[in-house]
Amino acid sequence: MKKILIANRGEIAIRIIKSCKVLGYKSVAVYSDADKNAKHVKRADEAFHIGPSKSQESYLNADKIIKVAIEAKVDAIHPGFGFLSENDQFAQKVIDNQIIWIGPKPETIRSMGNKDVARDLALKSNVPICPGLNEIDKLSKQHLKTECEKIGFPILVKSSAGGGGIGMNIVSNYEDLEKAIEKTSTLAKKAFGDGSIFLEKFITNARHIEIQVFGFGKKGSVHLFERDCSMQRRYQKIIEESPAPKISRDTIDNMALSAIKLASYVNYQGAGTVEFIYDMDEQKYYFLEMNTRIQVEHPVTELVTNNDLISMQINFAFNRKIKFLNQEKISSYGHAIECRVYAEDPEKNFLPSPGKISKMIFPDPPNGIRLDWGFEENEEISFYYDPMIGKIISHDLVREDAIDKLIAYLKKIQIKGIKTNIPFLISLLQDKNFQEGNHNTKYIENNLNLLISNIAPNNNLENLNSVDPKKIKISETDKLGIMRKESRSLDNGEKMKVVFFD
């Protein structure tokens, strides 16, 4: 029996283990000190310790993971999302050690990870890109000012290399641009060793739409429809759904064709996601980036298309037959909506809530409710890692029923010992503007007090307003698309760092 090592933890590791069992493969888990009693360790066929709790010394340590893979005599490595999933050097090391890499080619990961290169590839494949400007260090101040006037303010200052936009800054005038350029470049240089940046027009009334693709290399690519990921808080997705509400099918169809063009142009292999920004006012869409991995929100697509994306990844990597190779065989049915459950306290400015889960009760999921959950009762939620503890996804014939079903199920969940964002999720799902599809990527930010008041007793905002802002310090590396780090002070004075995945 073939073996697959899962270079990840939590709910995505458990999700991959499930597909391994369905396909008849053995699963090999890895774990840090903090995860020695974790659910994914118990569910795997084999488990290996890879180091201390800090991710840099365990889940991000490529050499340790490959050493375990060789020791366990695995046939393949699945990276999940986050951690090493978009690290082209790790992918190459896996391949160099004659282990199957379940993901796209390292050169594809590398090219799509560089925003300048990705934009250029999108342009060459006739995919619309947002008005922007790169290689700005080669321009005179007057030339830069002229080009910015052509783009039009507000303008987004972004890092070209990795990190999904580390230090991203929005500027509304030229006077603030120079400082923003220097700030973003310094942060990018520190994080990636590459301080190059580019400018892009900032769409003020935007929706975030992504197209799930699956590539077969030179045989071309197919799409598995869209996901709307516009419900975000500080660039962190919270609710995702498919189909996208209040966007014409012609627009979505054109986005999907653009995604296929790009994936086919680069001979993409396996599962990937092409992300777009949709300008609600101008009714135009622009390429944002491509994620060369499985997404956190992939269950939404699985429910509307009735396809197991993880199994497809594995089958493709092992040269097994995929059940479809042409677009006509893929269809979408009904409406799916997913919410991410985090160990955090919404009434204390979403302060992470690590600790032991003393009680956790889920009612039996009715038809159309799916749980992708990473933890068990009495398990410890560590502050070392992403505080997402699971995802709940609903599926029904129409959007309204999918939302109602999800709200009803969330209200029945009991979790004690830690705080979660479930009350906030219910507030979002019950919000009239969200239910009518009248929201954008800034909706939560612009309506946070109202959304919080809807979950606080008697609409009392005392808890929110009493939070000492000095105790919650967001680091400069906070505004990431793929990953975000926060440095926060706990009541006992200790510092914690939390990493969020896109």
CORLIN-V293462 format. One record per backbone hydrogen bond with DSSP energy under -0.5 kcal/mol. NH is the residue of the N-H (numbers start at 1). CO is the residue of the C=O. E is the energy in kcal/mol with one decimal. If there is no record, write none. Layout:
nh->NH co->CO e->E
nh->NH co->CO e->E
//
This chain:
nh->4 co->26 e->-2.5
nh->5 co->76 e->-2.8
nh->6 co->28 e->-2.8
nh->7 co->5 e->-0.7
nh->7 co->78 e->-2.1
nh->8 co->6 e->-1.8
nh->12 co->9 e->-0.6
nh->13 co->9 e->-1.1
nh->14 co->10 e->-1.8
nh->15 co->11 e->-2.4
nh->16 co->12 e->-2.1
nh->17 co->13 e->-2.1
nh->18 co->14 e->-1.9
nh->19 co->15 e->-1.5
nh->20 co->16 e->-2.3
nh->21 co->17 e->-2.2
nh->22 co->18 e->-2.0
nh->23 co->19 e->-2.2
nh->24 co->20 e->-1.0
nh->25 co->20 e->-3.0
nh->26 co->2 e->-3.0
nh->28 co->4 e->-2.6
nh->29 co->46 e->-3.2
nh->30 co->6 e->-0.6
nh->30 co->8 e->-0.5
nh->31 co->48 e->-2.0
nh->33 co->51 e->-1.4
nh->35 co->32 e->-0.9
nh->36 co->33 e->-1.2
nh->38 co->35 e->-2.0
nh->42 co->38 e->-1.6
nh->43 co->39 e->-1.9
nh->44 co->40 e->-1.2
nh->45 co->27 e->-1.0
nh->46 co->27 e->-1.7
nh->48 co->29 e->-2.1
nh->50 co->31 e->-2.8
nh->51 co->31 e->-0.5
nh->57 co->54 e->-1.5
nh->58 co->55 e->-1.1
nh->60 co->55 e->-3.3
nh->61 co->58 e->-1.6
nh->62 co->60 e->-1.2
nh->65 co->61 e->-1.9
nh->66 co->62 e->-2.4
nh->67 co->63 e->-2.2
nh->68 co->64 e->-2.2
nh->69 co->65 e->-2.3
nh->70 co->66 e->-2.3
nh->71 co->67 e->-2.3
nh->72 co->68 e->-3.0
nh->73 co->69 e->-0.5
nh->73 co->70 e->-0.6
nh->74 co->69 e->-2.2
nh->75 co->3 e->-2.1
nh->76 co->3 e->-1.3
nh->77 co->100 e->-2.4
nh->78 co->5 e->-2.9
nh->79 co->77 e->-0.5
nh->79 co->102 e->-0.5
nh->85 co->82 e->-2.7
nh->87 co->84 e->-1.6
nh->88 co->86 e->-0.8
nh->91 co->87 e->-2.2
nh->92 co->88 e->-2.1
nh->93 co->89 e->-2.0
nh->94 co->90 e->-2.3
nh->95 co->91 e->-2.1
nh->96 co->92 e->-2.8
nh->97 co->93 e->-1.2
nh->97 co->94 e->-0.5
nh->98 co->95 e->-1.9
nh->99 co->94 e->-1.9
nh->100 co->75 e->-2.6
nh->102 co->77 e->-2.3
nh->102 co->100 e->-0.6
nh->103 co->101 e->-1.6
nh->108 co->105 e->-0.8
nh->109 co->105 e->-2.1
nh->110 co->106 e->-2.5
nh->111 co->107 e->-2.3
nh->112 co->108 e->-2.5
nh->113 co->109 e->-1.4
nh->114 co->110 e->-0.8
nh->114 co->111 e->-0.5
nh->115 co->113 e->-0.7
nh->115 co->160 e->-3.6
nh->118 co->114 e->-2.9
nh->119 co->115 e->-2.4
nh->120 co->116 e->-2.1
nh->121 co->117 e->-2.5
nh->122 co->118 e->-2.3
nh->123 co->119 e->-2.4
nh->124 co->120 e->-2.2
nh->125 co->121 e->-1.5
nh->126 co->123 e->-1.5
nh->127 co->122 e->-2.9
nh->130 co->287 e->-0.7
nh->133 co->199 e->-2.4
nh->136 co->197 e->-0.5
nh->138 co->135 e->-1.5
nh->139 co->136 e->-1.5
nh->144 co->140 e->-2.8
nh->145 co->141 e->-2.4
nh->146 co->142 e->-2.3
nh->147 co->143 e->-2.5
nh->148 co->144 e->-2.3
nh->149 co->145 e->-1.9
nh->150 co->146 e->-1.5
nh->151 co->147 e->-2.0
nh->152 co->148 e->-3.1
nh->154 co->171 e->-0.7
nh->155 co->171 e->-2.7
nh->156 co->200 e->-4.0
nh->157 co->155 e->-0.5
nh->157 co->169 e->-3.4
nh->158 co->156 e->-0.6
nh->158 co->198 e->-2.5
nh->160 co->196 e->-2.5
nh->161 co->196 e->-0.6
nh->162 co->113 e->-0.6
nh->165 co->162 e->-0.9
nh->166 co->162 e->-0.5
nh->168 co->165 e->-1.8
nh->168 co->479 e->-0.9
nh->169 co->157 e->-2.0
nh->171 co->155 e->-2.9
nh->171 co->169 e->-0.5
nh->176 co->173 e->-0.8
nh->177 co->173 e->-0.5
nh->177 co->174 e->-1.0
nh->178 co->174 e->-0.8
nh->180 co->176 e->-1.7
nh->181 co->177 e->-2.7
nh->182 co->178 e->-2.3
nh->183 co->179 e->-2.5
nh->184 co->180 e->-2.6
nh->185 co->181 e->-2.5
nh->186 co->182 e->-2.3
nh->187 co->183 e->-2.0
nh->188 co->184 e->-2.6
nh->189 co->185 e->-2.4
nh->190 co->186 e->-2.0
nh->191 co->187 e->-2.4
nh->192 co->188 e->-3.1
nh->193 co->188 e->-0.6
nh->193 co->189 e->-1.5
nh->194 co->188 e->-1.0
nh->198 co->158 e->-2.3
nh->199 co->133 e->-3.2
nh->200 co->156 e->-2.1
nh->201 co->131 e->-2.7
nh->202 co->154 e->-2.4
nh->203 co->201 e->-0.6
nh->204 co->202 e->-0.7
nh->206 co->204 e->-0.7
nh->207 co->278 e->-2.0
nh->209 co->207 e->-0.7
nh->209 co->276 e->-2.1
nh->210 co->227 e->-2.6
nh->211 co->274 e->-2.8
nh->212 co->210 e->-0.5
nh->212 co->225 e->-2.1
nh->213 co->272 e->-2.9
nh->214 co->222 e->-2.4
nh->215 co->270 e->-2.7
nh->216 co->220 e->-3.0
nh->217 co->268 e->-2.7
nh->219 co->216 e->-1.6
nh->220 co->217 e->-1.6
nh->222 co->214 e->-2.2
nh->224 co->212 e->-3.1
nh->227 co->210 e->-2.2
nh->228 co->241 e->-3.5
nh->229 co->208 e->-3.1
nh->229 co->227 e->-0.7
nh->231 co->239 e->-0.7
nh->232 co->230 e->-1.4
nh->233 co->236 e->-2.4
nh->236 co->233 e->-1.3
nh->237 co->235 e->-0.6
nh->238 co->231 e->-2.6
nh->239 co->231 e->-1.3
nh->240 co->338 e->-2.1
nh->241 co->228 e->-1.7
nh->242 co->336 e->-2.4
nh->247 co->244 e->-0.8
nh->252 co->248 e->-2.1
nh->253 co->249 e->-3.0
nh->254 co->250 e->-2.0
nh->255 co->251 e->-2.3
nh->256 co->252 e->-2.7
nh->257 co->253 e->-2.2
nh->258 co->254 e->-2.2
nh->259 co->255 e->-2.5
nh->260 co->256 e->-2.2
nh->261 co->257 e->-2.3
nh->262 co->258 e->-2.2
nh->263 co->259 e->-2.6
nh->264 co->260 e->-2.8
nh->265 co->261 e->-2.3
nh->266 co->262 e->-1.8
nh->267 co->264 e->-1.3
nh->268 co->263 e->-3.0
nh->270 co->215 e->-2.8
nh->272 co->213 e->-2.1
nh->273 co->291 e->-2.1
nh->274 co->211 e->-2.3
nh->275 co->273 e->-0.6
nh->275 co->289 e->-3.3
nh->276 co->209 e->-3.4
nh->277 co->286 e->-2.5
nh->278 co->207 e->-3.0
nh->278 co->276 e->-0.5
nh->279 co->277 e->-0.6
nh->279 co->284 e->-3.5
nh->280 co->205 e->-2.5
nh->280 co->278 e->-0.8
nh->281 co->205 e->-0.5
nh->283 co->279 e->-2.0
nh->284 co->279 e->-1.0
nh->286 co->277 e->-2.4
nh->287 co->128 e->-3.1
nh->288 co->275 e->-3.2
nh->289 co->275 e->-1.0
nh->291 co->273 e->-2.7
nh->292 co->290 e->-0.6
nh->293 co->291 e->-1.2
nh->294 co->80 e->-0.6
nh->298 co->295 e->-1.4
nh->299 co->296 e->-0.5
nh->300 co->297 e->-1.4
nh->301 co->297 e->-0.6
nh->301 co->298 e->-0.5
nh->302 co->298 e->-2.0
nh->303 co->299 e->-2.3
nh->304 co->300 e->-1.7
nh->305 co->301 e->-2.0
nh->306 co->302 e->-1.5
nh->307 co->302 e->-0.7
nh->309 co->307 e->-1.0
nh->312 co->308 e->-2.1
nh->313 co->309 e->-2.3
nh->314 co->310 e->-2.3
nh->315 co->311 e->-3.1
nh->316 co->312 e->-2.5
nh->317 co->313 e->-2.3
nh->318 co->314 e->-1.9
nh->319 co->316 e->-1.7
nh->320 co->315 e->-3.4
nh->329 co->326 e->-1.3
nh->330 co->327 e->-2.0
nh->333 co->304 e->-2.7
nh->335 co->396 e->-3.4
nh->336 co->242 e->-2.8
nh->337 co->394 e->-2.1
nh->338 co->240 e->-3.3
nh->339 co->392 e->-2.2
nh->340 co->238 e->-2.1
nh->341 co->339 e->-0.5
nh->341 co->390 e->-2.9
nh->342 co->340 e->-0.6
nh->343 co->387 e->-2.6
nh->344 co->342 e->-1.5
nh->345 co->351 e->-2.3
nh->346 co->344 e->-0.7
nh->348 co->345 e->-1.8
nh->349 co->346 e->-0.8
nh->350 co->345 e->-1.5
nh->351 co->345 e->-1.0
nh->351 co->348 e->-0.9
nh->353 co->343 e->-2.8
nh->355 co->381 e->-1.8
nh->357 co->379 e->-2.5
nh->358 co->356 e->-1.1
nh->358 co->416 e->-1.3
nh->359 co->416 e->-1.5
nh->361 co->414 e->-3.0
nh->369 co->366 e->-1.9
nh->370 co->393 e->-3.1
nh->372 co->370 e->-0.5
nh->372 co->391 e->-2.6
nh->373 co->371 e->-0.6
nh->374 co->389 e->-2.5
nh->378 co->357 e->-3.7
nh->379 co->376 e->-1.8
nh->381 co->355 e->-3.5
nh->382 co->380 e->-0.7
nh->385 co->382 e->-0.7
nh->389 co->341 e->-2.6
nh->390 co->341 e->-1.3
nh->391 co->372 e->-2.6
nh->392 co->339 e->-2.0
nh->393 co->370 e->-2.7
nh->394 co->337 e->-2.7
nh->395 co->368 e->-2.2
nh->396 co->335 e->-2.3
nh->402 co->398 e->-1.9
nh->403 co->399 e->-2.5
nh->404 co->400 e->-2.4
nh->405 co->401 e->-2.4
nh->406 co->402 e->-1.8
nh->407 co->403 e->-2.5
nh->408 co->404 e->-2.4
nh->409 co->405 e->-1.8
nh->410 co->406 e->-2.5
nh->411 co->407 e->-2.0
nh->412 co->408 e->-0.5
nh->412 co->409 e->-1.1
nh->413 co->409 e->-0.6
nh->413 co->410 e->-1.1
nh->414 co->361 e->-2.3
nh->416 co->359 e->-2.9
nh->421 co->342 e->-1.5
nh->425 co->421 e->-2.4
nh->426 co->422 e->-2.3
nh->427 co->423 e->-1.9
nh->428 co->424 e->-2.4
nh->429 co->425 e->-2.7
nh->430 co->426 e->-1.9
nh->431 co->427 e->-0.7
nh->431 co->428 e->-0.9
nh->435 co->431 e->-2.6
nh->436 co->432 e->-1.8
nh->437 co->434 e->-1.5
nh->438 co->433 e->-3.1
nh->439 co->437 e->-0.9
nh->441 co->206 e->-2.3
nh->443 co->440 e->-1.7
nh->446 co->442 e->-2.6
nh->447 co->443 e->-1.2
nh->447 co->444 e->-0.6
nh->448 co->445 e->-0.6
nh->451 co->447 e->-2.4
nh->452 co->448 e->-2.7
nh->453 co->449 e->-2.6
nh->454 co->450 e->-1.4
nh->455 co->452 e->-1.8
nh->456 co->452 e->-1.4
nh->459 co->456 e->-1.7
nh->460 co->457 e->-1.8
nh->461 co->459 e->-0.6
nh->465 co->461 e->-2.8
nh->466 co->462 e->-1.8
nh->467 co->464 e->-1.1
nh->469 co->467 e->-0.7
nh->471 co->468 e->-2.2
nh->472 co->469 e->-0.9
nh->473 co->471 e->-0.6
nh->473 co->487 e->-0.5
nh->474 co->472 e->-0.6
nh->478 co->475 e->-1.5
nh->480 co->478 e->-2.1
nh->481 co->164 e->-1.0
nh->483 co->163 e->-0.6
nh->484 co->500 e->-1.7
nh->485 co->477 e->-1.0
nh->486 co->498 e->-1.8
nh->487 co->473 e->-0.7
nh->488 co->486 e->-0.5
nh->488 co->496 e->-2.1
nh->489 co->471 e->-1.8
nh->490 co->488 e->-0.5
nh->490 co->494 e->-2.8
nh->493 co->490 e->-2.0
nh->496 co->488 e->-2.0
nh->498 co->486 e->-1.7
nh->500 co->484 e->-2.5
nh->502 co->482 e->-2.5
//
